[in-house]
Amino acid sequence: MAKRAITSARLRPPTAPFSSAITIEARGRLVFVSGMVARRADGTIAGVGDLAAQTRQVCENIKSALEAAGGSMADLCRVDNYVRDIEQRELVNQVQREYFTNPPPASTLVEVSKLVSPELLIETSAIAVIPEE
C-alpha cells in the first residue's frame, strides 16, 4: 500500500519534514495514536529542558504504539505537534526527519501555552494506516 505526497504549483513546497497532503488507498487498519509526550514507560520524563530529546522520546513512543498495532513509522499519514516554544521548531524538524520516511506525513505544528506537565515541551498525536497482510 503506497502513500503518495500531493503537490501543487499553487502551494509552497514544505521546508520541514511534512507533506502538504498525503493520499493513501485506505485498505488496511486505521490507527489513531493519542497525544504522546516525553514520558518513558517508567513514568519519568525524558529530556527535561531539551526539546530535541523530548521529541525523540515522543517519536519512540509513537513508534512503540504503531509497532504494537502491527505497523511502523512508515505507515504514518498525519501528525499534529503541539510545542511550548515555536521558535525552537527546527529542533522538532531535525528529529522528525530521522523518524519519518518519504513521503513524510501531513503535519500541523502549533505553539501552546501549557501541556499536562510543566516539564513537557512537546506533545504529538498521529494517524496511521497499516496495510492489510
Residue frames as a rotation matrix with the C-alpha (Angstrom) as fourth column:
MET 1
0.588 0.809 0.000 0.00
0.809 -0.588 0.000 0.00
0.000 0.000 -1.000 0.00
ALA 2
-0.427 -0.839 0.338 1.73
0.859 -0.493 -0.139 3.15
0.284 0.231 0.931 -1.21
LYS 3
0.367 0.384 -0.847 1.46
0.560 -0.818 -0.128 6.61
-0.743 -0.428 -0.515 0.28
ARG 4
-0.137 -0.402 0.906 1.79
0.941 -0.340 -0.008 9.43
0.311 0.851 0.424 -2.19
ALA 5
-0.487 -0.093 -0.868 2.53
0.477 -0.861 -0.176 13.07
-0.732 -0.500 0.464 -1.48
ILE 6
0.483 0.668 0.566 0.20
0.874 -0.330 -0.356 15.53
-0.051 0.667 -0.743 -3.16
THR 7
-0.534 -0.670 -0.516 1.93
0.551 -0.739 0.388 18.57
-0.641 -0.077 0.764 -4.64
SER 8
0.590 0.688 0.423 0.68
0.794 -0.398 -0.459 21.61
-0.148 0.607 -0.781 -6.49
ALA 9
-0.378 -0.703 0.602 2.37
0.789 -0.585 -0.188 24.50
0.484 0.404 0.776 -8.24
ARG 10
0.184 0.541 0.821 -0.07
-0.036 -0.831 0.555 26.70
0.982 -0.132 -0.133 -6.30
LEU 11
0.991 0.088 -0.097 1.37
0.086 0.115 0.990 25.54
0.098 -0.989 0.106 -2.94
ARG 12
0.312 -0.926 0.211 4.75
-0.905 -0.357 -0.230 26.44
0.288 -0.119 -0.950 -1.46
PRO 13
0.249 -0.281 -0.927 6.83
0.022 0.958 -0.285 23.27
0.968 0.050 0.245 -1.14
PRO 14
0.989 0.125 -0.085 7.31
0.078 0.057 0.995 22.21
0.129 -0.991 0.047 2.51
THR 15
0.237 -0.946 0.221 10.61
-0.557 -0.319 -0.766 23.18
0.796 0.059 -0.603 4.09
ALA 16
-0.270 -0.225 0.936 10.18
-0.928 0.319 -0.191 20.86
-0.255 -0.921 -0.295 7.07
PRO 17
-0.983 -0.164 -0.085 9.61
-0.181 0.946 0.268 17.08
0.037 0.279 -0.959 7.22
PHE 18
-0.265 0.939 0.217 5.96
0.093 0.249 -0.964 17.05
-0.960 -0.236 -0.153 6.18
SER 19
-0.792 0.157 0.590 3.84
0.607 0.095 0.789 16.76
0.068 0.983 -0.171 3.06
SER 20
-0.836 0.546 0.046 1.20
-0.544 -0.837 0.053 19.32
0.067 0.019 0.998 2.13
ALA 21
0.350 0.915 0.199 -1.18
-0.908 0.384 -0.168 16.41
-0.230 -0.122 0.965 1.65
ILE 22
-0.818 -0.525 0.234 -0.95
-0.476 0.847 0.235 12.63
-0.322 0.081 -0.943 1.55
THR 23
0.292 0.878 -0.378 -3.11
-0.944 0.328 0.032 10.20
0.152 0.348 0.925 -0.35
ILE 24
-0.833 -0.484 0.267 -3.34
-0.528 0.841 -0.122 6.54
-0.165 -0.242 -0.956 0.51
GLU 25
-0.224 0.747 -0.626 -5.59
-0.348 0.539 0.767 3.70
0.910 0.390 0.139 -0.51
ALA 26
-0.284 0.158 0.946 -7.49
-0.955 -0.137 -0.264 3.02
0.088 -0.978 0.190 2.71
ARG 27
0.632 0.356 -0.689 -7.26
-0.309 0.930 0.197 -0.75
0.711 0.088 0.698 2.60
GLY 28
-0.448 -0.765 -0.463 -5.95
0.294 0.363 -0.884 -1.52
0.844 -0.532 0.062 6.00
ARG 29
0.289 0.495 -0.819 -6.38
0.934 0.042 0.354 -0.58
0.210 -0.868 -0.450 9.61
LEU 30
0.285 -0.143 0.948 -6.56
-0.067 -0.989 -0.129 3.00
0.956 -0.027 -0.292 10.78
VAL 31
0.046 -0.330 -0.943 -4.58
0.965 0.259 -0.044 3.64
0.259 -0.908 0.330 13.95
PHE 32
0.536 0.180 0.825 -5.25
0.004 -0.977 0.211 6.81
0.845 -0.110 -0.524 15.91
VAL 33
-0.192 -0.715 -0.672 -2.38
0.827 0.251 -0.503 7.50
0.528 -0.652 0.544 18.32
SER 34
0.815 0.491 -0.306 -3.27
0.573 -0.613 0.544 9.71
0.079 -0.619 -0.782 21.27
GLY 35
0.713 -0.549 0.436 -1.10
-0.434 -0.834 -0.342 12.66
0.551 0.055 -0.833 22.12
MET 36
0.593 -0.623 -0.511 2.30
0.736 0.677 0.028 11.29
0.328 -0.392 0.859 23.08
VAL 37
0.851 -0.405 0.334 4.62
-0.493 -0.836 0.241 13.17
0.182 -0.369 -0.911 25.40
ALA 38
0.051 -0.962 -0.267 8.19
-0.560 0.193 -0.805 12.51
0.827 0.191 -0.529 26.52
ARG 39
0.337 0.095 0.937 7.23
-0.896 0.338 0.288 10.06
-0.289 -0.936 0.199 29.27
ARG 40
-0.656 -0.583 -0.480 9.20
-0.648 0.761 -0.039 6.87
0.388 0.285 -0.876 29.39
ALA 41
-0.042 0.644 -0.764 7.50
-0.004 0.765 0.644 3.56
0.999 0.030 -0.030 30.21
ASP 42
-0.424 -0.182 -0.887 8.52
0.822 0.333 -0.462 4.01
0.379 -0.925 0.008 33.88
GLY 43
0.572 0.794 -0.206 6.68
0.817 -0.528 0.232 7.36
0.076 -0.301 -0.951 34.03
THR 44
-0.016 -0.641 -0.767 9.73
0.493 -0.672 0.552 9.60
-0.870 -0.370 0.327 34.15
ILE 45
0.929 0.311 -0.202 10.09
0.027 -0.599 -0.800 12.46
-0.370 0.737 -0.565 31.68
ALA 46
0.210 -0.864 0.458 12.93
0.946 0.297 0.126 12.24
-0.245 0.407 0.880 29.16
GLY 47
-0.409 -0.563 0.718 14.99
0.826 -0.564 0.028 15.30
0.389 0.604 0.695 28.32
VAL 48
0.549 0.592 -0.591 13.65
0.787 -0.604 0.126 17.83
-0.283 -0.534 -0.797 30.80
GLY 49
0.415 -0.319 -0.852 14.51
-0.085 -0.946 0.313 21.23
-0.906 -0.057 -0.419 29.31
ASP 50
-0.685 -0.714 -0.142 15.66
-0.292 0.092 0.952 19.69
-0.667 0.694 -0.271 25.99
LEU 51
0.254 0.887 -0.385 13.13
-0.736 -0.081 -0.672 19.86
-0.628 0.454 0.632 23.14
ALA 52
-0.069 -0.329 -0.942 15.19
-0.892 0.444 -0.090 17.63
0.448 0.834 -0.324 20.81
ALA 53
-0.952 -0.305 -0.013 15.47
-0.259 0.831 -0.493 14.89
0.161 -0.466 -0.870 23.45
GLN 54
-0.441 0.864 0.243 11.77
-0.272 0.129 -0.953 15.14
-0.855 -0.486 0.178 24.23
THR 55
0.272 0.510 -0.816 10.87
-0.934 -0.064 -0.351 14.99
-0.232 0.858 0.459 20.53
ARG 56
-0.522 -0.540 -0.661 13.00
-0.663 0.744 -0.084 11.86
0.537 0.394 -0.746 20.18
GLN 57
-0.940 0.221 0.260 11.15
-0.060 0.645 -0.762 10.22
-0.336 -0.732 -0.593 23.11
VAL 58
-0.026 0.970 -0.244 7.81
-0.593 -0.211 -0.777 11.24
-0.805 0.124 0.581 21.61
CYS 59
0.103 0.005 -0.995 8.80
-0.965 0.243 -0.099 9.64
0.241 0.970 0.030 18.30
GLU 60
-0.858 -0.438 -0.267 9.92
-0.349 0.880 -0.322 6.49
0.376 -0.183 -0.908 20.10
ASN 61
-0.656 0.691 0.304 6.58
-0.183 0.245 -0.952 6.37
-0.732 -0.680 -0.034 21.94
ILE 62
0.269 0.740 -0.617 4.64
-0.840 -0.134 -0.526 6.73
-0.472 0.660 0.585 18.67
LYS 63
-0.277 -0.485 -0.829 6.87
-0.817 0.573 -0.062 4.07
0.505 0.661 -0.555 17.09
SER 64
-0.976 -0.090 0.196 6.15
-0.194 0.761 -0.619 1.71
-0.094 -0.642 -0.761 20.01
ALA 65
-0.209 0.975 0.077 2.39
-0.406 -0.015 -0.914 2.27
-0.890 -0.223 0.399 19.70
LEU 66
0.318 0.308 -0.897 2.46
-0.944 0.019 -0.329 1.62
-0.084 0.951 0.297 15.95
GLU 67
-0.609 -0.600 -0.519 4.60
-0.619 0.769 -0.162 -1.49
0.496 0.223 -0.839 16.34
ALA 68
-0.833 0.372 0.410 2.17
-0.166 0.539 -0.826 -2.82
-0.528 -0.756 -0.387 18.98
ALA 69
0.218 0.950 -0.224 -0.59
-0.503 -0.087 -0.860 -2.31
-0.836 0.300 0.459 16.39
GLY 70
0.355 -0.144 0.924 1.43
0.566 0.820 -0.090 -4.22
-0.744 0.554 0.373 13.77
GLY 71
0.907 0.029 0.420 2.76
0.373 -0.518 -0.770 -1.19
0.195 0.855 -0.481 11.89
SER 72
-0.110 -0.973 -0.204 5.73
0.978 -0.143 0.151 1.13
-0.176 -0.183 0.967 11.66
MET 73
-0.177 -0.044 -0.983 6.59
0.187 -0.982 0.011 4.80
-0.966 -0.182 0.182 11.32
ALA 74
-0.980 -0.197 0.012 6.36
0.036 -0.120 0.992 4.34
-0.194 0.973 0.125 7.54
ASP 75
-0.438 0.891 0.123 2.58
0.857 0.372 0.357 3.93
0.273 0.262 -0.926 7.99
LEU 76
-0.363 0.276 -0.890 2.12
0.517 -0.735 -0.439 7.44
-0.775 -0.620 0.124 9.40
CYS 77
-0.079 0.419 0.904 -0.22
0.947 -0.253 0.200 9.65
0.312 0.872 -0.377 7.40
ARG 78
0.368 0.275 0.888 -0.66
0.039 -0.959 0.281 12.60
0.929 -0.069 -0.364 9.77
VAL 79
-0.255 -0.379 -0.890 0.93
0.942 0.109 -0.317 14.08
0.217 -0.919 0.329 12.88
ASP 80
0.603 0.403 0.689 -0.12
0.164 -0.907 0.387 17.05
0.781 -0.121 -0.613 14.97
ASN 81
-0.286 -0.825 -0.487 2.62
0.820 0.052 -0.571 18.67
0.496 -0.562 0.662 17.06
TYR 82
0.830 0.466 0.306 1.97
0.187 -0.750 0.634 20.97
0.525 -0.469 -0.710 20.00
VAL 83
-0.115 -0.963 -0.245 5.08
0.809 0.052 -0.585 22.77
0.576 -0.266 0.773 21.28
ARG 84
0.468 0.222 -0.855 5.69
0.801 -0.515 0.305 25.22
-0.373 -0.828 -0.419 24.11
ASP 85
0.143 -0.500 -0.854 8.15
-0.165 -0.863 0.478 27.36
-0.976 0.073 -0.206 22.06
ILE 86
0.854 0.304 0.421 7.61
0.332 0.302 -0.893 27.51
-0.399 0.903 0.157 18.32
GLU 87
0.673 -0.681 -0.289 10.91
-0.738 -0.644 -0.201 29.38
-0.049 0.348 -0.936 17.90
GLN 88
-0.309 -0.799 0.516 12.61
-0.717 0.552 0.426 26.01
-0.625 -0.239 -0.743 18.51
ARG 89
0.667 0.741 0.075 10.65
-0.509 0.527 -0.681 24.24
-0.544 0.416 0.729 15.77
GLU 90
0.357 -0.590 -0.725 13.80
-0.797 0.212 -0.565 23.36
0.487 0.779 -0.394 13.82
LEU 91
-0.646 -0.535 0.544 14.79
-0.749 0.580 -0.319 21.02
-0.145 -0.614 -0.776 16.66
VAL 92
0.130 0.790 0.599 11.48
-0.363 0.600 -0.713 19.19
-0.923 -0.125 0.365 16.15
ASN 93
0.789 0.173 -0.590 12.07
-0.607 0.068 -0.792 19.10
-0.096 0.983 0.159 12.39
GLN 94
-0.155 -0.948 -0.277 15.60
-0.930 0.234 -0.283 17.71
0.333 0.214 -0.919 12.76
VAL 95
-0.665 -0.072 0.744 14.48
-0.498 0.785 -0.368 14.84
-0.557 -0.615 -0.558 14.98
GLN 96
0.347 0.891 0.292 11.37
-0.300 0.401 -0.866 14.03
-0.888 0.213 0.407 12.96
ARG 97
0.421 -0.291 -0.859 13.47
-0.900 -0.014 -0.436 13.82
0.115 0.957 -0.268 9.79
GLU 98
-0.679 -0.724 0.126 15.22
-0.734 0.662 -0.151 10.86
0.026 -0.195 -0.981 11.43
TYR 99
-0.648 0.490 0.583 11.91
-0.084 0.715 -0.694 9.05
-0.757 -0.498 -0.422 12.01
PHE 100
0.406 0.886 -0.227 9.70
-0.304 -0.103 -0.947 9.97
-0.862 0.453 0.227 9.04
THR 101
-0.412 -0.468 0.782 10.10
0.570 0.537 0.622 8.08
-0.711 0.702 0.045 5.77
ASN 102
-0.757 0.136 -0.639 9.39
-0.509 -0.737 0.445 9.55
-0.411 0.662 0.627 2.34
PRO 103
-0.234 0.105 0.966 6.88
0.094 -0.987 0.130 10.82
0.968 0.121 0.222 1.74
PRO 104
-0.980 -0.120 -0.159 6.59
0.168 -0.073 -0.983 12.26
0.106 -0.990 0.092 5.24
PRO 105
-0.266 0.950 -0.166 3.14
0.960 0.246 -0.132 12.54
-0.084 -0.194 -0.977 6.83
ALA 106
0.096 0.418 0.904 0.91
0.258 -0.887 0.383 15.57
0.961 0.196 -0.193 6.58
SER 107
-0.339 -0.392 -0.855 1.54
0.913 0.080 -0.399 17.67
0.225 -0.916 0.331 9.68
THR 108
0.628 0.424 0.653 0.50
0.157 -0.891 0.427 20.56
0.762 -0.165 -0.626 11.87
LEU 109
-0.361 -0.725 -0.586 2.74
0.855 -0.007 -0.518 22.42
0.372 -0.689 0.623 14.31
VAL 110
0.431 0.539 0.724 1.27
0.124 -0.830 0.544 24.89
0.894 -0.145 -0.424 16.78
GLU 111
-0.765 -0.633 0.124 2.51
0.025 -0.222 -0.975 26.65
0.644 -0.742 0.186 19.90
VAL 112
0.428 0.859 -0.281 0.58
0.375 0.114 0.920 26.13
0.823 -0.499 -0.273 23.12
SER 113
0.207 -0.332 0.920 0.98
-0.673 -0.731 -0.113 27.84
0.710 -0.596 -0.375 26.48
LYS 114
-0.185 -0.222 0.957 0.77
-0.909 0.410 -0.080 24.69
-0.374 -0.885 -0.277 28.61
LEU 115
-0.224 0.161 -0.961 0.85
-0.397 0.886 0.241 20.93
0.890 0.436 -0.134 28.40
VAL 116
0.637 0.641 -0.428 -0.23
0.072 0.504 0.861 18.42
0.768 -0.579 0.275 31.04
SER 117
0.605 -0.533 -0.591 3.04
0.748 0.127 0.652 18.87
-0.273 -0.836 0.475 33.00
PRO 118
0.887 -0.243 -0.394 5.25
-0.268 -0.963 -0.009 21.99
-0.377 0.113 -0.919 33.14
GLU 119
-0.064 -0.974 0.215 8.34
-0.263 0.225 0.938 19.89
-0.963 0.004 -0.271 32.26
LEU 120
0.052 0.156 0.986 6.84
0.766 0.627 -0.139 18.83
-0.640 0.763 -0.087 28.93
LEU 121
-0.468 -0.350 -0.811 7.83
-0.198 -0.853 0.482 20.79
-0.861 0.387 0.331 25.83
ILE 122
-0.648 0.237 -0.724 6.02
-0.739 0.033 0.672 18.83
0.183 0.971 0.154 23.08
GLU 123
-0.245 0.601 0.761 3.01
-0.137 0.755 -0.641 16.58
-0.960 -0.261 -0.103 22.55
THR 124
-0.679 -0.032 -0.734 2.29
-0.733 -0.035 0.679 14.81
-0.047 0.999 0.001 19.27
SER 125
0.142 0.732 0.667 -0.74
-0.278 0.676 -0.683 12.85
-0.950 -0.088 0.299 18.10
ALA 126
-0.743 -0.510 -0.434 -0.71
-0.576 0.156 0.802 10.71
-0.342 0.846 -0.410 14.97
ILE 127
0.544 0.823 0.163 -2.81
-0.531 0.488 -0.693 8.80
-0.650 0.291 0.702 12.46
ALA 128
-0.660 -0.740 -0.131 -1.50
-0.614 0.431 0.662 5.80
-0.433 0.517 -0.738 10.54
VAL 129
0.620 0.726 -0.298 -2.88
-0.777 0.518 -0.357 3.31
-0.105 0.453 0.885 8.05
ILE 130
-0.376 -0.721 0.582 -1.44
-0.602 0.668 0.438 -0.15
-0.704 -0.186 -0.685 8.50
PRO 131
-0.351 0.217 -0.911 -1.71
-0.887 0.236 0.398 -2.25
0.301 0.947 0.109 5.32
GLU 132
0.737 0.599 0.315 -3.70
-0.642 0.765 0.049 -5.46
-0.211 -0.238 0.948 5.24
GLU 133
-0.307 -0.885 0.350 -1.48
-0.690 0.461 0.558 -8.52
-0.655 -0.070 -0.752 5.38
